[in-house]
Amino acid sequence: MPPLALDTAGKYVAGAYLVFFTLVLIYVAIMGSKIARIEREVAELLELVEEKGL
């Protein structure tokens, strides 16, 4: 299979970078929401511990 011309290959490279960037952005958003949920749960547990006086 012959290599693609630079003007044609550039579109595919840009598309690949766009897909990769989108996937990284989705991953960061998911991790951020998980961290926020864990922080809320830890704060709630801390409140419960402080109420019990342990």
N, CA, C and O atoms as a DFTB+ gen file, in Angstrom:
216 C
 N C O
     1  1       0.852      -1.181       0.000
     2  2       0.000       0.000       0.000
     3  2       0.893       1.238       0.000
     4  3       1.747       1.379       0.876
     5  1       0.709       2.135      -0.967
     6  2       1.561       3.329      -1.040
     7  2       1.202       4.319       0.069
     8  3       0.057       4.375       0.518
     9  1       2.191       5.095       0.502
    10  2       1.916       6.080       1.552
    11  2       0.980       7.180       1.037
    12  3       0.943       7.468      -0.160
    13  1       0.236       7.780       1.948
    14  2      -0.683       8.855       1.578
    15  2       0.090      10.147       1.337
    16  3       1.148      10.370       1.925
    17  1      -0.441      10.978       0.482
    18  2       0.150      12.290       0.257
    19  2      -0.018      13.129       1.525
    20  3      -0.939      12.891       2.306
    21  1       0.854      14.096       1.730
    22  2       0.826      14.893       2.954
    23  2      -0.486      15.641       3.134
    24  3      -0.962      15.767       4.262
    25  1      -1.079      16.136       2.069
    26  2      -2.330      16.874       2.213
    27  2      -3.481      15.958       2.625
    28  3      -4.395      16.395       3.325
    29  1      -3.450      14.712       2.207
    30  2      -4.484      13.754       2.601
    31  2      -4.210      13.195       3.993
    32  3      -5.132      13.047       4.795
    33  1      -2.960      12.886       4.279
    34  2      -2.604      12.310       5.571
    35  2      -2.829      13.303       6.702
    36  3      -3.158      12.902       7.818
    37  1      -2.658      14.580       6.434
    38  2      -2.839      15.599       7.461
    39  2      -4.240      15.591       8.047
    40  3      -4.414      15.818       9.244
    41  1      -5.226      15.334       7.226
    42  2      -6.611      15.280       7.698
    43  2      -6.794      14.107       8.660
    44  3      -7.466      14.234       9.683
    45  1      -6.193      12.969       8.325
    46  2      -6.314      11.796       9.194
    47  2      -5.573      12.008      10.516
    48  3      -6.053      11.601      11.574
    49  1      -4.427      12.633      10.451
    50  2      -3.655      12.912      11.674
    51  2      -4.430      13.880      12.561
    52  3      -4.511      13.676      13.773
    53  1      -4.994      14.917      11.980
    54  2      -5.790      15.876      12.754
    55  2      -7.008      15.185      13.365
    56  3      -7.355      15.447      14.517
    57  1      -7.643      14.326      12.621
    58  2      -8.790      13.574      13.135
    59  2      -8.392      12.660      14.280
    60  3      -9.113      12.551      15.271
    61  1      -7.246      12.003      14.149
    62  2      -6.769      11.118      15.213
    63  2      -6.467      11.915      16.480
    64  3      -6.809      11.479      17.579
    65  1      -5.835      13.069      16.339
    66  2      -5.561      13.916      17.504
    67  2      -6.863      14.396      18.143
    68  3      -6.962      14.458      19.368
    69  1      -7.837      14.727      17.345
    70  2      -9.124      15.185      17.857
    71  2      -9.819      14.079      18.655
    72  3     -10.351      14.329      19.736
    73  1      -9.810      12.866      18.120
    74  2     -10.411      11.735      18.827
    75  2      -9.661      11.470      20.127
    76  3     -10.283      11.252      21.167
    77  1      -8.339      11.486      20.078
    78  2      -7.528      11.244      21.277
    79  2      -7.799      12.319      22.334
    80  3      -7.975      11.996      23.509
    81  1      -7.834      13.574      21.935
    82  2      -8.088      14.671      22.861
    83  2      -9.478      14.536      23.482
    84  3      -9.647      14.778      24.677
    85  1     -10.461      14.156      22.689
    86  2     -11.820      13.969      23.198
    87  2     -11.859      12.848      24.228
    88  3     -12.506      12.986      25.267
    89  1     -11.178      11.745      23.953
    90  2     -11.141      10.636      24.903
    91  2     -10.449      11.035      26.205
    92  3     -10.905      10.664      27.287
    93  1      -9.363      11.783      26.111
    94  2      -8.670      12.250      27.317
    95  2      -9.579      13.188      28.100
    96  3      -9.630      13.107      29.327
    97  1     -10.284      14.059      27.431
    98  2     -11.205      14.987      28.097
    99  2     -12.323      14.234      28.813
   100  3     -12.676      14.582      29.940
   101  1     -12.876      13.222      28.183
   102  2     -13.915      12.403      28.810
   103  2     -13.350      11.685      30.031
   104  3     -14.003      11.630      31.073
   105  1     -12.148      11.138      29.913
   106  2     -11.503      10.444      31.029
   107  2     -11.300      11.387      32.216
   108  3     -11.588      11.021      33.356
   109  1     -10.811      12.584      31.955
   110  2     -10.580      13.559      33.027
   111  2     -11.904      13.951      33.684
   112  3     -11.960      14.105      34.904
   113  1     -12.954      14.113      32.906
   114  2     -14.262      14.462      33.467
   115  2     -14.789      13.345      34.362
   116  3     -15.327      13.615      35.435
   117  1     -14.639      12.103      33.934
   118  2     -15.089      10.971      34.743
   119  2     -14.289      10.890      36.035
   120  3     -14.863      10.695      37.106
   121  1     -12.986      11.036      35.949
   122  2     -12.143      10.984      37.148
   123  2     -12.469      12.143      38.093
   124  3     -12.472      11.962      39.311
   125  1     -12.737      13.307      37.553
   126  2     -13.101      14.453      38.379
   127  2     -14.399      14.225      39.129
   128  3     -14.510      14.578      40.302
   129  1     -15.378      13.639      38.464
   130  2     -16.650      13.375      39.145
   131  2     -16.478      12.306      40.216
   132  3     -17.105      12.390      41.273
   133  1     -15.644      11.303      39.965
   134  2     -15.393      10.277      40.978
   135  2     -14.674      10.866      42.187
   136  3     -15.005      10.531      43.325
   137  1     -13.714      11.722      41.959
   138  2     -12.980      12.347      43.063
   139  2     -13.914      13.236      43.879
   140  3     -13.837      13.250      45.107
   141  1     -14.790      13.973      43.212
   142  2     -15.743      14.827      43.928
   143  2     -16.672      13.984      44.795
   144  3     -16.971      14.356      45.930
   145  1     -17.130      12.854      44.269
   146  2     -18.012      11.969      45.041
   147  2     -17.279      11.409      46.251
   148  3     -17.842      11.353      47.344
   149  1     -16.038      10.996      46.067
   150  2     -15.252      10.454      47.176
   151  2     -15.010      11.526      48.233
   152  3     -15.076      11.239      49.429
   153  1     -14.732      12.755      47.809
   154  2     -14.536      13.844      48.766
   155  2     -15.797      14.092      49.591
   156  3     -15.708      14.324      50.797
   157  1     -16.965      14.045      48.957
   158  2     -18.227      14.215      49.692
   159  2     -18.415      13.090      50.702
   160  3     -18.825      13.337      51.836
   161  1     -18.121      11.861      50.299
   162  2     -18.279      10.724      51.204
   163  2     -17.312      10.816      52.381
   164  3     -17.687      10.503      53.511
   165  1     -16.085      11.239      52.133
   166  2     -15.114      11.384      53.216
   167  2     -15.555      12.478      54.178
   168  3     -15.421      12.316      55.391
   169  1     -16.074      13.578      53.669
   170  2     -16.564      14.659      54.529
   171  2     -17.733      14.173      55.379
   172  3     -17.830      14.507      56.560
   173  1     -18.612      13.392      54.781
   174  2     -19.749      12.848      55.529
   175  2     -19.265      11.894      56.624
   176  3     -19.769      11.943      57.746
   177  1     -18.313      11.045      56.321
   178  2     -17.759      10.138      57.327
   179  2     -17.069      10.910      58.448
   180  3     -17.172      10.540      59.617
   181  1     -16.372      11.973      58.094
   182  2     -15.704      12.802      59.106
   183  2     -16.730      13.438      60.048
   184  3     -16.517      13.499      61.259
   185  1     -17.841      13.909      59.482
   186  2     -18.901      14.462      60.322
   187  2     -19.466      13.420      61.281
   188  3     -19.716      13.718      62.449
   189  1     -19.667      12.201      60.791
   190  2     -20.192      11.132      61.630
   191  2     -19.222      10.799      62.768
   192  3     -19.643      10.574      63.903
   193  1     -17.935      10.769      62.461
   194  2     -16.932      10.481      63.479
   195  2     -16.901      11.591      64.525
   196  3     -16.793      11.322      65.721
   197  1     -16.996      12.842      64.068
   198  2     -16.982      13.960      65.011
   199  2     -18.228      13.973      65.893
   200  3     -18.158      14.361      67.059
   201  1     -19.374      13.550      65.341
   202  2     -20.595      13.467      66.145
   203  2     -20.477      12.418      67.236
   204  3     -20.952      12.620      68.354
   205  1     -19.842      11.293      66.912
   206  2     -19.678      10.208      67.884
   207  2     -18.622      10.528      68.921
   208  3     -18.589       9.913      69.988
   209  1     -17.755      11.489      68.615
   210  2     -16.699      11.864      69.551
   211  2     -15.574      10.853      69.636
   212  3     -14.933      10.713      70.678
   213  1     -15.335      10.154      68.550
   214  2     -14.265       9.146      68.535
   215  2     -12.915       9.735      68.220
   216  3     -11.921       9.010      68.172
